[in-house]
Amino acid sequence: MPAFEYTALDTAGREKRGVIEGDSPRAARQHLRSKGFDPLAINQVRERKDKTSFKGLFARRFNSTDLALFTRQLATLVRSGTPLEEALRTIGNHTEKPRVKRTVMGVRSRVSEGYSLEKAMGEFPSDYPEMYRATIAAGEKSGYLDAVLDRLADYTETKQETQQSVVGALVYPIALLFIALAVVVLLVVVVVPKVVGIFEDLGQELPLLTQMLISFSNFLVSYGIYILIAAIIGIILFQRAMRTETFRAKVQQFYLRMPIVGKLTRGVNTARFSRTLSIMTASGVPVLDSLRIAAEVIMNRPMRQAVQEAAVSISEGATIHSSLERSGHFPPMTLHLIASGEQSGNLEEMLDRAASQQERELNTVINTTLKLLEPLIIVFMGVMVLGIVMAVLMPIFNLNQLVGQ
């Protein structure tokens, strides 16, 4: 039974929006009227294709939390023996988020029309990534959809927890850095000119530190707005340049060469690649297809290209670990575990271990970096404020000495 999005007026004249099922738009309208609603618009649920418009640009989509919760609920219901169509209906009826409801009910309507779950999800590609849909398809073909859904639920939950931990850990140092910069700019632009101007009126020769501070203050007051505009324009131009594959590849290649950023970039992308390849391999997806799909989850272009080139070598008979080793982008431990998995015939487990090892190492590096970053920001703020205070106090000390003489 198809699902329809509706806009209607209730008995009090208030506009209501939601999702309703019906054999046809006419049946859906009659059902709304039976509830006392006056239908204004009704359309069959489908993916919004207009992503270039202002409305399409800001349309809400599944986030990592939504996808993780949906996958776990679906895995639990399917494993308990609930028919797939009924499981989707249950999830759609119990969710409180309109976007999730319309998508789930849209998938359910396609399944009720005879679509496979993977094809139904393919109608909503912005909510269900290709890797997700390919894994679902493998589960349906093999007849082990419940087991595949459990594995996908574990993957999406782990991914969501990692994202939350990283974002949560970055909030405090980033906020502290912005506060420190705001305090310094406020002191230099507003406070310093008023205080130091008194000494300039006296005709007293100012210390070098005070002169440097006054020059910096005058520079910010005179050109600060232009610096801000130039920074905004630079950011916009950089973002536009990042849309081109050549420029983005060069920037991301530079990221890999940076001391800490390079390690984090390799760790994040290697963990994501290994985990995805493990799931695809365990679900029975052919190796070359698994590599192609796993390459798409890698955000770093040079690393993604390395996997794509490795797939070509593997199709010619090379091993996975030797093909990936040529690029020099993947950690030796991961390559060793992949080689061990290929030799023992237990590639799935070794890939899973490689992903777990990379995730643990990544968390260690992030936690260590953030623990060092916080005191460094505090020290930076302290040094800047101390310099400003000294620049203001030194003329006062000199004036006191002149008065004492």
C-alpha positions in Angstrom: 0.0 0.0 0.0 1.6 3.3 -1.0 2.4 6.0 1.5 1.4 9.7 0.9 2.6 12.9 2.4 -0.3 15.2 3.2 -1.0 18.8 4.2 -4.5 19.3 5.7 -6.5 21.5 8.0 -7.9 20.1 11.2 -11.3 21.0 12.8 -9.7 24.1 14.4 -8.4 25.4 11.1 -4.7 24.6 12.0 -2.4 23.2 9.3 -1.2 19.6 9.8 1.4 17.6 8.0 2.1 13.9 8.1 2.2 10.6 6.3 -0.8 8.4 5.6 -1.2 5.1 3.7 -3.8 4.4 1.0 -4.5 2.5 -2.2 -4.6 5.7 -4.1 -4.5 9.5 -3.5 -8.3 9.5 -3.6 -8.5 6.8 -0.9 -6.0 8.7 1.2 -8.1 11.9 0.9 -11.2 10.0 2.0 -9.3 8.6 5.0 -8.2 12.1 6.0 -11.8 13.4 5.7 -13.1 10.5 7.8 -10.7 11.8 10.6 -12.2 15.3 10.3 -9.3 16.8 8.2 -9.7 19.0 5.2 -6.9 17.8 2.7 -5.0 20.6 1.0 -2.2 18.6 -0.7 -1.3 15.0 -1.0 1.7 13.4 -2.8 3.2 10.0 -2.9 6.3 9.7 -0.7 9.5 9.6 -2.8 13.0 11.0 -2.7 13.3 14.7 -3.1 15.5 15.2 -6.2 15.7 19.0 -6.2 18.9 19.4 -4.2 19.9 22.6 -5.9 17.1 24.7 -4.6 17.1 26.5 -1.3 14.5 24.1 0.1 16.2 21.0 -1.2 19.6 22.2 0.1 18.4 22.3 3.7 16.0 19.3 3.6 16.5 17.1 6.6 18.0 13.7 6.1 18.9 10.7 8.2 21.8 11.5 10.5 24.1 8.8 12.0 21.8 8.5 15.1 18.7 8.0 13.0 20.3 5.4 10.8 21.8 3.5 13.8 18.4 3.5 15.6 16.5 2.4 12.5 18.9 -0.4 11.8 18.9 -1.8 15.3 15.0 -1.7 15.4 14.7 -3.4 12.1 17.3 -6.0 13.0 15.5 -6.8 16.3 12.1 -7.1 14.6 13.2 -9.2 11.7 15.2 -11.5 14.0 12.0 -12.0 16.1 10.2 -13.3 13.1 8.2 -10.2 12.2 7.5 -9.9 8.5 9.5 -7.2 6.8 6.6 -5.1 5.8 5.1 -5.2 9.3 8.5 -4.4 10.8 8.8 -1.3 8.7 5.2 -0.2 9.5 5.9 -0.6 13.2 9.1 1.5 13.0 7.4 4.2 10.9 4.4 4.5 13.3 6.6 4.7 16.4 9.1 7.3 15.3 8.6 10.9 16.3 10.7 12.5 13.5 8.7 13.4 10.4 11.6 12.9 8.1 12.3 9.4 9.4 8.6 8.5 9.3 8.1 9.6 5.7 11.3 7.7 4.5 10.5 4.5 6.4 6.9 4.5 5.2 8.1 5.2 1.7 10.4 2.2 1.9 7.5 0.1 3.3 5.2 1.1 0.4 7.8 0.0 -2.1 8.3 -3.3 -0.3 4.5 -3.9 -0.3 4.5 -3.3 -4.1 7.0 -6.2 -4.5 10.3 -4.3 -4.4 13.2 -5.9 -2.6 14.3 -4.1 0.6 17.5 -3.0 -1.2 15.6 -1.6 -4.2 13.1 0.1 -1.9 15.9 1.8 0.0 17.5 2.8 -3.4 14.6 5.1 -3.8 16.1 7.2 -0.9 19.9 7.2 -1.6 20.5 10.2 0.6 19.3 8.3 3.6 20.7 4.9 2.8 24.3 4.9 1.5 25.5 2.6 -1.2 27.5 0.4 1.2 24.4 0.0 3.4 22.2 -1.0 0.4 24.8 -3.4 -1.0 25.0 -5.2 2.4 21.2 -5.4 2.6 21.2 -6.9 -1.0 23.8 -9.5 0.0 21.7 -10.4 3.0 18.6 -10.8 0.9 20.3 -13.0 -1.7 22.0 -15.2 0.9 18.8 -15.6 3.0 20.5 -14.3 6.1 19.0 -10.8 6.3 18.6 -10.9 10.0 22.3 -11.7 10.6 23.3 -9.0 8.1 21.1 -6.5 9.8 22.6 -7.3 13.2 26.1 -6.7 11.8 25.0 -3.5 10.1 23.4 -2.3 13.4 26.7 -2.9 15.2 28.6 -1.0 12.5 26.2 2.0 12.4 26.1 2.2 16.3 29.9 2.1 16.5 30.3 4.7 13.8 27.7 7.0 15.5 29.4 6.6 18.9 32.8 7.4 17.4 31.4 10.5 15.8 29.8 11.7 19.0 32.9 11.1 21.0 35.1 13.1 18.6 32.7 16.0 18.3 32.1 16.0 22.1 35.9 16.0 22.7 36.4 18.9 20.3 33.7 21.2 21.6 35.6 22.4 24.7 39.0 23.2 23.1 37.4 24.9 20.1 35.1 27.0 22.4 38.1 27.9 24.6 40.2 28.9 21.6 37.4 31.2 20.3 36.9 32.8 23.7 40.7 33.4 24.0 40.9 35.1 20.6 37.7 37.1 21.4 39.2 38.3 24.7 42.5 39.3 23.1 40.9 41.2 20.2 38.5 43.0 22.6 41.4 44.1 24.8 43.6 45.2 21.8 40.8 47.0 19.9 38.7 48.5 22.7 40.6 48.7 26.0 44.2 49.3 25.0 43.7 52.5 22.8 41.8 54.2 25.7 44.4 53.4 28.3 47.5 54.0 26.3 46.2 57.1 24.7 46.6 58.9 28.1 50.4 58.4 28.0 50.6 59.5 24.4 49.0 62.8 25.4 51.7 63.4 28.1 54.4 63.2 25.4 56.2 60.5 27.3 58.4 58.1 25.3 56.7 54.7 25.5 58.5 51.4 25.9 59.1 49.2 22.8 56.5 46.6 24.0 53.8 49.3 24.4 54.7 50.8 21.0 54.3 47.4 19.4 50.9 46.9 21.1 49.7 50.3 19.9 50.8 49.6 16.4 49.0 46.3 16.4 45.9 47.9 17.9 45.9 50.6 15.3 46.3 48.0 12.5 43.3 46.0 13.7 41.2 49.1 14.1 42.0 50.4 10.7 42.1 47.1 8.7 40.3 44.6 10.9 37.1 44.7 8.8 39.1 44.2 5.6 40.9 41.3 7.1 37.6 39.7 8.1 36.2 40.3 4.6 39.3 38.8 3.0 39.2 35.8 5.3 35.5 35.2 4.4 36.3 35.5 0.7 39.3 33.2 1.1 37.2 30.6 2.8 34.5 30.8 0.0 37.1 30.5 -2.7 38.8 27.6 -1.0 35.5 25.7 -0.6 34.8 26.3 -4.3 38.3 25.1 -5.3 37.7 22.0 -3.1 34.9 21.0 -5.4 37.4 20.2 -8.1 39.0 16.8 -7.9 42.5 17.9 -8.8 42.7 20.6 -6.1 41.0 18.5 -3.5 43.4 15.6 -4.1 46.4 17.9 -3.7 45.1 19.3 -0.4 44.3 15.9 0.9 47.7 14.7 -0.1 49.1 17.5 1.9 47.0 16.4 4.9 48.7 13.0 4.7 52.1 14.6 5.0 51.3 16.6 8.1 52.6 15.1 11.5 49.4 14.7 13.6 46.8 15.4 10.9 48.3 12.8 8.6 48.1 10.1 11.3 44.5 11.0 12.2 43.5 11.0 8.5 45.1 7.6 7.9 43.5 6.2 11.0 40.0 7.4 10.3 39.9 6.3 6.7 41.7 3.0 7.3 39.3 2.0 10.1 36.3 3.0 8.0 37.6 1.1 5.0 38.5 -2.1 7.0 35.2 -2.2 8.8 33.2 -1.7 5.6 35.3 -4.3 3.7 34.8 -6.8 6.6 31.0 -6.4 6.5 30.9 -6.7 2.7 33.1 -9.8 2.8 31.1 -11.5 5.6 27.9 -10.8 3.7 29.1 -12.7 0.6 29.7 -9.7 -1.7 32.4 -10.4 -4.3 35.8 -9.1 -3.4 36.1 -6.6 -6.3 32.6 -5.2 -5.6 33.4 -5.0 -1.9 36.6 -3.0 -2.7 34.7 -0.7 -5.0 32.0 0.0 -2.4 34.6 0.2 0.5 36.6 2.7 -1.5 33.6 5.1 -1.5 33.5 5.4 2.3 37.1 6.7 2.2 37.0 10.5 2.3 40.7 11.1 1.5 41.1 11.1 -2.3 44.7 9.7 -2.5 43.7 6.8 -0.2 40.5 6.2 -2.2 42.5 6.2 -5.5 45.0 3.7 -3.9 42.1 1.3 -3.2 40.7 1.7 -6.7 44.2 1.0 -8.2 44.5 -2.0 -5.8 41.2 -3.4 -7.2 42.7 -3.4 -10.7 45.8 -5.2 -9.5 43.6 -7.8 -7.6 41.6 -8.4 -10.7 44.9 -9.4 -12.4 45.7 -11.9 -9.6 47.6 -9.8 -7.0 46.8 -10.1 -3.3 44.9 -7.4 -1.4 47.7 -6.5 1.1 50.4 -6.3 -1.6 48.2 -4.1 -3.8 47.4 -1.7 -0.9 51.0 -1.7 0.3 52.3 0.0 -2.9 50.6 3.3 -2.1 52.3 3.7 1.3 49.1 5.2 2.7 47.9 2.3 4.8 49.4 1.5 8.3 51.8 -1.6 8.4 49.7 -3.3 11.1 46.6 -3.2 9.0 48.5 -4.6 6.0 49.9 -7.3 8.2 46.5 -8.4 9.5 45.1 -8.4 5.9 48.0 -10.6 4.7 47.4 -12.9 7.7 43.7 -13.1 6.8 44.4 -13.9 3.2 46.9 -16.7 4.1 44.6 -18.2 6.7 41.4 -17.8 4.7 39.9 -15.8 7.5 39.9 -12.4 5.9 36.7 -11.2 7.5 37.9 -11.6 11.0 41.3 -10.0 10.3 39.7 -7.0 8.7 37.5 -6.6 11.7 40.5 -6.8 14.0 42.3 -4.3 11.8 39.4 -1.9 12.1 39.2 -2.3 15.9 42.9 -1.8 16.3 42.8 1.4 14.2 39.8 2.7 16.1 41.6 2.1 19.4 44.8 3.8 18.2 42.7 6.7 16.7 41.0 7.3 20.1 44.3 7.2 21.9 45.8 9.8 19.5 42.7 12.0 19.7 42.6 11.9 23.5 46.3 12.6 23.8 46.2 15.5 21.3 43.2 17.1 23.0 44.8 16.7 26.5 47.8 18.6 25.2 45.7 21.1 23.2 43.7 22.4 26.2 46.7 23.5 28.3 48.4 25.0 25.2 45.4 27.2 24.5 45.3 28.3 28.2 49.0 29.1 28.1 48.5 31.0 24.8 45.7 33.0 26.3 47.8 33.7 29.5 50.8 34.8 27.5 48.8 37.2 25.3 46.9 38.7 28.2 50.2 39.0 30.2 51.8 40.8 27.3 48.9 43.3 27.0 49.0 43.9 30.7 52.7 44.5 30.7 52.5 46.8 27.8 49.9 48.9 29.7 51.7 48.8 33.0 55.2 49.6 31.8 54.4 53.3 31.0 52.8 53.6 34.4 56.0 52.4 36.1 58.1 54.8 34.0 55.7 57.7 35.0 56.0 56.8 38.7 59.8 56.9 38.4 59.8 60.3 36.7 57.5 61.7 39.4 59.8 60.2 42.2 62.7 62.0 40.7 
